[in-house]
Amino acid sequence: MSNEVVLELRQLCKVFEPDTPRALQVLFDIDLQLRAGELTALVGPSGSGKSTLLNLMGLLDTPSKGELLIQGQATAALDDTRRTALRAHHIGFVFQFHHLIGAFNVLDNVLMPLMLQQGKPNQEQLEYAHYLLEAVGLADLAQRSAKALSGGQQQRVAIARALVNRPALLLADEPTGNLDTQTADEVFTLFEQFNRETGCATLIVTHDPLLSARCPRTISMLDGRIVS
């Protein structure tokens, strides 16, 4: 498996409302590398900066200082269009809330990132979407409305959707936060499986010590800094 650095953060800082009396620095000089094939947990108390850091990693927000590289490409100088393209091609997201579109069926929800990029998916992409649904145990429900699924099933669809672009980096923000213990365990097992199979760098924000203990690497945050 490649040992390629997928994500690199150099001296990353984030200040909200800079140059105002309300300026608030929430991240301080973050240095971090995530490599292909790594499965990493990001832990820390509420307010420690985990979600802000995840938003920067996913190019959903821009740092106040420092540099963020995706597969060696610096992102600081990119405009919104190029950042969006980089995000669409290299990054998959799974959130605590699945954000599926109830008006669409399960398969169309999985294909949504591709449809937004290019319109109609090609045959190979369609086959891969079916493969992902089979892998998450939902092959039989491809044509079912997304809103007819249980919470655990919806989160499985969200994982398949995050992987349909074959991302180099998979970011998950409390992906089991709304699930019961058994379903959370099953969903986490899927992350382990896909991390192994695809070799994508996987970062999971979790409050669950049982889940973070299953990750080979854990990054701990406190007050906007990486402490271990």
LINFENWO-V286085 format. One record per helix or strand. SS is the DSSP state (@ for helix, = for strand). FROM is the first residue (numbers start at 1). LEN is the number of residues. Records with the same first field share a line. If there is no record, write none. Layout:
# LINFENWO-V286085
SS->FROM-LEN + FROM-LEN
This chain:
# LINFENWO-V286085
=->5-12 + 24-12 + 39-5 + 65-6 + 73-2 + 91-4 + 105-1 + 145-1 + 169-5 + 201-5 + 217-6 + 225-2
@->50-8 + 80-11 + 106-13 + 123-13 + 139-3 + 146-3 + 151-13 + 181-18 + 209-4
